[in-house]
Amino acid sequence: MNAPQTAAQAMAAAAARLRAAGVPDPARDARVLLAHAARIEASRVTLIAPEDLDPDVAERYEQLISLRAIRVPVSHLLGEREFYGRRFKVSSDVLDPRPETECLIEAALAEPFARVLDLGLGSGCILVTLLAEQPKATGLGVDLSEAACLQASANAVLHRVEPRADVRQSDWFAQVEGQFDLIVSNPPYIALDEMEGLSAEVRGHEPEMALTDGADGLSAYRAISQQVAEYLAPGGRVLLEIGPTQGAQVAEMLRTAGLVDVRVLPDLDGRDRVVFGRNCGENTA
């Protein structure tokens, strides 16, 4: 991308470069990254298309395209990712929020809750979203990663729920006390032998501990199901995001733990995505 170039020329050259590097949807990425380099909304790129790029913008754009060409995720280059209508700060320390996780949010919001626990909160997108959508609720989020706890805390501040969000470093329930109306988790569920099949963006730039348990992909569900009933209030719910082939096994774990009304919920593509279970007794939320 040799200056001087118009924005349109620079974007076309960038898209071709990304396409040659095997990047999916290169035109979209070229457009989004140009908007970021120019510090404008993506919707305004068309307005600057005929104009020569400022040298500073061109330099920033070159750096962004170079990084995207080696498969650094767009979200990491932008420093944020949209989830359930809100923008969350992200980094290589946390799993990127996924659109499919929004079905867990929808299921959680189907009933009221007063106190929520998020196990393995990562970026905090689940906990923060639930607290933002349920203004009277309070929540606790735990993660083994200190860096993830810091990222989640920053997102809680960004979305103004930090007075109601308690974030702690913890190995699952180790630092958790009390009972909750709602327990949610999107734990690492990729089996070790499935890791090679992930995209270069995911495999190379997202934290491995948030992706895989280094075994069969079910270790986290075993750990959670063994203790979850103890931390659920009477009538309380648990919602666990799963891989599309894990529904029957995780559902059986919750039944063995004594939960009732256990069922597997699909995502918008019809794939198994969330396992639901309820503690015995009346809902106290």
ABEGO torsion letter per residue (X at the ends): XBOBBBAAAAAAAAAAAAAAAGBBGAAAAAAAAAAAAAGBBAAAAAAAAABBBBAAAAAAAAAAAAAAAAGBBAAAAAGBBBBGGBBBBBBAABBBBBAAAAAAAAAAAABBBABBBBBGAEAGAAAAAAAAABAABBBBBBBABAAAAAAAAAAAAAAGAAAABBBBBBBEAAABBEBBABBBBBBBABBAAAAAABBAAAAAABBAAAABAGBAGAAAAAAAAAAAAAABBBGBBBBBBBBAAAAAAAAAAAAAAGBBGBBBBBBAAGBBABBBBBBBEBBAX
